[in-house]
């Protein structure tokens, strides 16, 4: 597709007009004149597909713009660019593949779709010579994909780490600053609109895992499916864990981490103790941040609002502007990632990190010795240990030196079988700051 002629607008078909779609419409209307001045072309919203065209809504449209048939938008020969903000895997996947087959450029905010079917979609776009842009799929208003693909293109990336979910970051901030337990902080996030009525996708780490799959694919040039990202959520985190983190000089965050190690890529999402001096430790409330290490640029971090209608619409419209600019200059076929090469993933059992442990034990002589013996036999050394007595029982708080995940799992299996250990309340990985 050669793109719209210089004397006519760029015609947009929008799939979905919920929170994000409505924000896209408002932004195009609000800043349309400035966008046209920058690009030399008007971005005209020609068709909008919604589930219920007859429903009363805040936005008004000219007759014929709203339709209940997204397939008609995809097939409309007058449409230049299809914007997908419906979400989910189907029918979004089929609609976008059909749009590509019809020669339409694509802008999507659908992280779950890209994290699971990205290679298929981008291969189809490359064959068709059309654009497929996805800035809004990760971090909403935080332009992290542009940073990885363009600003840091000269670098060999060795690590991408981020706070990629605003809901969980808000919850952990409230737990740290107010002393709240998880349930109370979650309820507060729901009242304020930062968490859904069903928060599973956020608090169990699914949302962050999908975003990390996209970032790791781009950073390390290898396809990483969201289901292959190791994932733990924050539902086991207690106010007690956060208090001990503070005593030990750490801040607790839900981290998404991808690294290259001996030609393999590791990708995992889980709670982590961060040293207070780490740049990500200062990210509060619903903000998102991505921290990148490049061999030339060194450490780079970008921060912003990672969710919500307006920030996401900002990224969507920025992609539309980029499409318009590119094609008025005669370019075509830019996709979200290029030159992917399958590489092995590093098994989680081989990932190395220090660990924090909190366990309840019987408070009597010899307990430390029995626990320490197991650590020694499994080759895990202890960096710091303290006991908090509570009558007949005690809490043992421990930080290990760097150990393999597999070693720690064997330690836990053996410790939990001891008659003097009531329960291992939590195990949390520690970022060592190197």
TORLOKOL-425289 format. One line per 2 residues: their letters; for each residue x, z, y of C-alpha. Coordinates in steps of 0.001 Angstrom, whole numbers, plus 500000, padded with zeros to 6 digits. Layout:
REM TORLOKOL-425289
a) X Z Y  ...
//
This chain:
REM TORLOKOL-425289
xx) 500000 500000 500000  501412 498990 503359
xx) 499432 501499 505434  496899 501006 508226
xx) 497437 498308 510805  498791 499500 514163
xx) 495492 498803 515927  493215 500878 513707
xx) 492914 504576 512889  494191 506260 509734
xx) 491018 506794 507722  490807 510131 505880
xx) 488608 511119 502951  488323 514900 502544
xx) 487460 516426 499167  486078 519900 499824
xx) 484856 521574 502979  485101 525277 502234
xx) 487412 527679 504042  490409 525332 504048
xx) 488485 522083 504393  486513 523392 507371
xx) 489748 524536 509005  491221 521053 508500
xx) 488201 519492 510212  488437 521883 513155
xx) 492166 521340 513563  491815 517553 513521
xx) 489118 517791 516172  490987 520323 518287
xx) 494390 518616 518286  493376 515044 517526
xx) 494458 513642 520892  497904 515247 520666
xx) 498324 514055 517076  497423 510502 518113
xx) 499964 510686 520933  502691 511821 518520
xx) 501932 509348 515738  500560 506385 517655
xx) 497465 506463 515469  494182 508317 515404
xx) 493569 510429 512286  489890 509728 511693
xx) 487849 511818 509251  485649 509134 507683
xx) 484176 510740 504543  483782 514364 503400
xx) 482738 515218 499845  480951 518548 499384
xx) 478995 520118 496542  475804 520472 498624
xx) 475556 517938 501471  472138 519244 502579
xx) 473252 522851 503030  473291 524184 506605
xx) 476873 524566 507865  478709 525485 511044
xx) 480275 522045 511365  478277 518971 512291
xx) 479089 515466 511083  477928 511991 511994
xx) 475408 510408 509599  477024 508978 506478
xx) 480159 511150 506612  478996 513878 504197
xx) 478482 512959 500562  477963 514788 497306
xx) 479929 512159 495388  483721 512680 495557
xx) 484289 509624 493348  482715 507477 496061
xx) 485227 508814 498591  488123 508087 496246
xx) 486937 504531 495625  486006 503709 499241
xx) 488223 500759 500266  488187 501911 503900
xx) 489896 505232 503092  493674 505339 503598
xx) 494415 508974 502682  492590 511376 500359
xx) 492946 515078 501192  492145 517385 498275
xx) 491312 521026 499029  488814 521602 496208
xx) 491208 523595 494015  491204 524007 490248
xx) 492422 521571 487610  489366 519412 487029
xx) 487827 517334 488484  490722 517478 491000
xx) 493256 515931 488609  491008 513010 487658
xx) 489966 512403 491255  493558 512278 492492
xx) 494685 509973 489688  491769 507665 490516
xx) 492642 507811 494217  496245 506857 493439
xx) 495026 503976 491275  492951 502781 494247
xx) 496090 502802 496424  495279 505915 498444
xx) 497894 508289 499781  497369 511905 498745
xx) 497641 515229 500552  496836 518285 498436
xx) 496818 522078 498800  496185 522602 495082
xx) 499000 524796 493728  497522 525245 490248
xx) 497134 521493 489811  500658 520687 491017
xx) 502186 523529 488994  500627 522169 485790
xx) 500242 518412 486309  502715 517672 489090
xx) 505023 515357 487089  502059 513250 485917
xx) 500651 512921 489438  503972 512171 491080
xx) 504908 509591 488456  501583 507845 489100
xx) 502155 507962 492875  505661 506523 492493
xx) 504364 503664 490347  501622 502906 492872
xx) 503972 503149 495860  501829 505742 497634
xx) 502617 509089 499238  501783 512401 497598
xx) 502365 515386 499891  501977 519034 498914
xx) 503316 521298 501666  500114 523369 501719
xx) 500339 524141 497994  502986 526848 498544
xx) 503059 529291 501420  500278 527686 503505
xx) 501741 527693 507008  505295 528422 505766
xx) 507059 525010 505518  509172 525936 502517
xx) 508823 522635 500649  510071 520719 503664
xx) 512968 523174 503903  513978 522596 500276
xx) 513504 518828 500251  514822 517969 503695
xx) 516597 520740 505597  518624 521883 502550
xx) 518861 518479 500841  522678 518476 501095
xx) 522921 521796 499235  523152 522736 495603
xx) 520541 525474 495421  521499 528441 493253
xx) 518582 530794 493916  515059 530786 495296
xx) 513395 534191 495667  510208 534964 497474
xx) 507204 537062 498284  504675 534345 497536
xx) 501390 536251 497448  499991 537932 500541
xx) 497400 539976 498668  499929 541826 496529
xx) 502319 542267 499426  499542 543837 501492
xx) 498634 546185 498615  502241 547287 498073
xx) 502731 547777 501818  499717 550072 502007
xx) 500887 552003 498951  504317 552482 500550
xx) 503177 553325 504064  499967 555266 503335
xx) 500826 556801 499968  497782 555082 498435
xx) 497351 554477 494742  496890 550885 493553
xx) 493094 551025 493258  492597 552391 496769
xx) 494998 549862 498307  493254 547020 496460
xx) 489847 548162 497721  491226 548208 501274
xx) 492592 544668 500817  489180 543508 499603
xx) 487389 545102 502569  489766 543328 504960
xx) 489389 539959 503250  492948 539845 501897
xx) 491804 540082 498267  489046 538330 496340
xx) 486222 540179 494608  488026 539241 491368
xx) 491694 539750 492317  493127 538914 488876
xx) 494853 535699 489943  496766 537609 492614
xx) 497473 541051 491153  498458 539729 487700
xx) 500951 537288 489234  499279 533973 488308
xx) 499195 532746 491913  502860 533551 492531
xx) 503882 532004 489190  502206 528693 490066
xx) 503934 528611 493439  507296 529486 491898
xx) 506902 526679 489356  506564 524205 492237
xx) 509497 525610 494214  511767 525785 491160
xx) 510899 522203 490203  511903 521014 493666
xx) 514968 523237 494045  516473 522537 490613
xx) 515153 518994 490007  513623 519832 486645
xx) 509926 520022 485694  508824 523637 485303
xx) 505269 524260 484154  503518 527345 485524
xx) 502837 528624 482010  506598 528782 481352
xx) 507217 531162 484243  507575 534741 482969
xx) 504940 536851 484698  504071 540498 485286
xx) 501618 541782 487866  501444 544980 489913
xx) 498580 546826 488229  500973 549350 486600
xx) 502712 550193 489868  501909 553722 491050
xx) 502460 555619 494271  504949 557681 492255
xx) 507045 554558 491530  507079 553686 495204
xx) 508096 557233 496211  510998 557150 493744
xx) 511972 553694 495015  512193 555119 498515
xx) 514231 558121 497364  516683 555776 495655
xx) 517029 553469 498670  514748 550639 497543
xx) 511520 548897 498545  509115 547700 495838
xx) 507848 544105 496061  506259 541534 493759
xx) 509078 538989 493608  509155 535405 492406
xx) 512717 534495 491406  514255 531247 490153
xx) 517985 530821 489531  520365 528370 487942
xx) 522656 529911 485322  525140 527882 483258
xx) 523082 524707 483527  519802 526444 482689
xx) 517032 527606 485000  515329 530979 484864
xx) 511968 531591 486540  510123 534903 486603
xx) 507534 536829 488636  507389 540625 488454
xx) 507605 543824 490520  511155 544556 491646
xx) 513121 547214 493481  514843 545590 496462
xx) 517663 547276 498387  516462 548123 501894
xx) 519152 545828 503335  517792 542760 501509
xx) 516045 540367 503943  512862 540298 501830
xx) 512523 544101 501916  511262 543998 505511
xx) 508350 541612 504792  505140 543611 505278
xx) 501412 543277 504761  500037 539781 504069
xx) 503130 537848 505153  504960 535536 502749
xx) 508671 534793 502759  511083 532601 500806
xx) 514805 533355 500529  517124 530538 499437
xx) 520835 530441 498577  522592 527112 499036
xx) 526240 526368 498415  526737 524983 501937
xx) 524074 526633 504090  524451 530046 502481
xx) 521436 532367 502761  518317 531022 504487
xx) 514927 532717 504814  511599 531511 506172
xx) 508627 533801 506922  504996 533238 507828
xx) 501343 533548 506913  501036 532375 503347
xx) 497261 532127 502996  494063 531582 504942
xx) 492182 528618 506291  494106 528016 509508
xx) 497678 528314 508126  496782 526098 505152
xx) 495088 523561 507428  498239 523515 509554
xx) 500276 522392 506529  497646 519864 505420
xx) 497452 518220 508834  501241 518246 509159
xx) 501382 516256 505913  498783 513849 507323
xx) 500882 513390 510446  503938 512741 508282
xx) 502043 510117 506262  500846 508401 509439
xx) 504332 508363 510967  505967 507094 507810
xx) 503641 504210 507320  503592 503077 510882
xx) 507361 502719 510470  506916 500664 507321
xx) 507830 503371 504810  505876 504065 501648
xx) 505869 505911 498384  507302 509291 499403
xx) 506347 511878 496815  506726 515630 496484
xx) 509778 515441 494255  512055 512749 492909
xx) 514628 512337 490159  513430 515087 487809
xx) 515542 515666 484719  514418 517910 481872
xx) 516670 520950 481544  516387 524003 479297
xx) 514888 527215 480640  516845 530405 480185
xx) 514852 532758 477916  513721 535942 479619
xx) 515484 537960 476907  518820 536705 478280
xx) 518124 537453 481947  520351 540224 483279
xx) 519364 542850 485832  519535 546595 486427
xx) 516372 548501 485506  514399 551457 486831
xx) 512628 553624 484247  510133 556421 484725
xx) 509293 558439 481625  507535 561709 480850
xx) 509446 563911 478400  509293 567387 476916
xx) 511388 569724 479106  513786 571293 476618
xx) 517532 571218 475866  518932 568121 474188
xx) 516381 565611 475492  518853 563892 477826
xx) 521373 563629 475023  518958 561960 472589
xx) 517852 559427 475210  521406 558736 476373
xx) 522524 558134 472777  520001 555308 472400
xx) 521164 553696 475640  524763 553894 474495
xx) 524063 552453 471040  522274 549469 472630
xx) 525093 548867 475117  523116 549801 478249
xx) 524935 552088 480680  523166 554468 483061
xx) 523930 554283 486784  521805 557207 487996
xx) 519491 559741 486359  517430 562659 487620
xx) 514865 565063 486207  511702 566254 487973
xx) 510417 569296 486063  506676 569894 485821
xx) 506059 572990 483693  506569 572212 479997
xx) 507143 568539 480777  509465 566625 483087
xx) 509741 563197 484635  513022 561415 484039
xx) 513891 558796 486654  516686 556434 485715
xx) 518508 553397 487101  520697 551421 484699
xx) 523647 549186 485317  523045 545466 484750
xx) 521721 544822 481244  520105 542008 479346
xx) 516333 542012 479086  516588 541934 475291
xx) 518801 545021 475273  516343 546934 477435
xx) 513419 545984 475224  515228 547422 472205
xx) 515996 550596 474154  512333 550994 475097
xx) 511123 550493 471532  513451 553246 470308
xx) 512766 555647 473200  508999 555367 472822
xx) 509349 556425 469190  511062 559743 470098
xx) 508919 562845 469640  510239 564281 472922
xx) 509036 561268 474975  505407 561497 475984
xx) 505186 558107 477678  507294 555532 479454
xx) 505233 555197 482604  506933 552155 484028
xx) 509947 549878 483776  510808 547830 486873
xx) 513668 545396 487402  516132 546053 490217
xx) 517628 543412 492500  521261 544431 492787
xx) 521808 542850 496174  524673 540586 495123
//
